Amino acid sequence: MRFRPEQHLRRQLDFQRVRELGRRHHCDAFTLWHVARPADEPKLTRVGFVASRAAVGDAVRRNRAKRRLREVFRRHQELAPPGHDLLLVARTALNRQATAELGRRFADACRKVFPPAT
């Protein structure tokens, strides 16, 4: 499934809102922040990616970390319910793990944070 432009968190206010109002779930290689959007906004899962110099390293490593997180989200975006904003924050171990392992960790985090309705 495609990662469409309207799914990107772009404004600094959106990033701040997720950090201030959202909840976080720590994985080994990244941190998943999530917050539900108001009901009057479009029902679409939006996501932003953060990789700091202190946690990940130079520009090449930060760009690689964000690229890998985007790919993990693209492959598993159906696990996050519509109407939520997510923030994926890269940690030091991200670039040392296999992409399949990152995908498994993201899927596990989504199942734990957004349990399926029965």
N, C-alpha and C positions, 0 to 999 in steps of 0.2 A: 504494500500500500504506500502511496506517496506521502511525503511530508510537505503539505501545502503551505504556501506563504502566510495564509491567514491563521495558521497554527503557531506561528512564531510569537513569543513574547518579545516586544521590541522596545517599549517605553520604560524608562527608569522607574516610573511610578508603578508599573505592573510588577517589576522585580521587587520593589520595596513592599508592595501589598502582599505578595506571596511570603516574603520573609517576616513581615510584622503580624499578619493574620493567620498564616499557615502553620502547619505542623510538619515536623521533619522525621524522616526515617533514615537511620544510618546504615549504609551498606559498607562493605570493606573498601571498595574503590570509589564510591561516590555517595553523596547525600541526596535524598529525594525529599524535596519540600512540596507540599500540596495544599491547595485551598480551593473551596467551591466558589464559583462565581455567582453573582446575584441572578435570580430567576429571569429577569428581564433582558439579560444578555444572551447572545447566540449560544446554543448548546454545542460547543466545540471544545475539544481538549487542546489547550494551548501550552506550549512548553518553551522554557528558556534554558540556556546552558552557560555555566560559569566555570572558568578555570583560572585561578589566580597564579601570579608569578611565585608567590611564597609556597603554595602547595604543589604546583605542577612543574614549574621551571620556566625556561626561556620560551620565546614566542613559538618556536617550532613544536615544542612539547605541548604547549597550551592549545595550539591549533589542532594538533593531532588528538588531544584528549576531547575537545569539543566535537571534532569530526566523528570520533568513535561513539560518543554519547548520542549524537544525532542519529547514527546508524542503528544503535540499540533501540532508541525510541521508535524509529521508523518501522523496525521489524516487529515491535511488540506494542504498538500504540493502541491496539484494540483492548488491551488489558486495563487501560485507564478510562474511567467513565467520562462521557461527555459532560461539559459544563464545569470542568476543573482546570485550574492553572497549575502547572508543574514547574519546578525549577530543579535542574540536575546540576549539582556542584561537584566538580572533579576533585578527587583527593590524590595524594601522592602515589598510591598503588595502582591507579587507573591504567597507566601506560605499560605496566608490567604484567597485566592479566590478559588472557586470551579473550577475543571478542565473544566467543561462545559462553565463557564464564560470566562476562559482563551481562550478556543477554539473560542468562539464568538468574543472576542476582536481581536484575531489573524486574523480571517476571515474578520472582519470589516476593520482592518488595511490593509490587502492585497487588498481588494476591493478598498480602497481609494488610495493606493499607486500605484497599478497596475490595472487601470480601464480596463474593458473588451473592446476589439476592436470590433467596430460595422461596 
